[in-house]
Amino acid sequence: MDKLNFTISGLLFLLFPQLHFAQSTENTLPFDEIYAYGMDANVTPIFDLIKSKSEITEAEKEFVEDFQKRFGGDVDSGKYASSGDLEIDQLLSIFREYWRKSLLDPESNYMMDLGKEVIPFLIKNYSKFNSPTQRDSLGNHLADYIRSKGFHTTEQVNPQGRLVDLIIWREQVDSVFTVSISKTETTKVNVVMMDDFVSLGWIEYATLGRHHPGGWTTEDALYCVIKSYELESESFNVSYLAHEARHFLDKQLWPDLSAADLEYRSKLTELSLAKKSTHELIDFFINNSNVSSENGHQVANHYLIQGLSNKLFDNQSVRDISRWEKVKFKKINKAAVELLKAHTNLLDEAGTEAQNIIAEQ
């Protein structure tokens, strides 16, 4: 990245809750494909997808109208709720314009343009930031500014995948959970339960709210978007707690490990434990896999499906969910455990400086 304005440090690995649009007719829009493009930070192909159906439901018409308002004109003409603070609303507008340009033009990098907007904003509104020479720590200053306004945000405002993200919320509560990450491993983790969000970042923006981060991991705690989960559900206990606890432990052992490797291990942890949600997870991973993506989730999904396919179907990559649905969840659990152990062995061989192992399996 040219002259990176937003410092990348700390740990922030996103988990995407699976929110599915109701599909009621044969002519329904291909929402799995639409949202996959959005989460891969490229909305341009979506225009052809929404034009391809001549008959759609009223709910789908509403989606198309909202998408066109956000991405179809020269500017974003959508309406957004106020944060209650005029300066924070202005900052959100700056980020939405940056996200919009980036999502419509994935071959270009608009990070410098974002910096040119954020620097004068901070000079005007935040007395502790008084010089463009501080641009190298811009992500720190933005986070400090947001907290000074009485809101919560991530440790830094920094890139997630291809784009600089901005997540802001009003309320949080500290909790402690005992988490099972395998049949023999348990760990206690601090979990910050977050609520009343002002912004859930570029993925929520790209998918019109259908997908957004469900949580992430820092060096000190797990962070949970509480509205994403029922706390007694498998989604919370497996796809959030076990997933993020695996990140938490892995980063202590291999601090430089790539996002794709970390996601690969956490997604395998999910599939090693899941029962009711096994096939839904597989379907989601299939529809959101891209080995060429800059998003570690999409890369991890590719290698996960490829590895499981090799074990269960003796095939490079089975993407037909109907074939997966014929496989009992216990068999998928076992294959996921085997892949996770194999990956752990490779990491142990590489040592604590391991960075990118995922393609070696």
Beta strands, then each sheet from edge to edge (+ up, - down):
strand 1: 152-153
strand 2: 159-160
strand 3: 163-164
strand 4: 167-180
strand 5: 186-200
strand 6: 215-217
strand 7: 222-225
sheet 1: 1+ 4- 5+ 7+ 6-
sheet 2: 2+ 3-
end
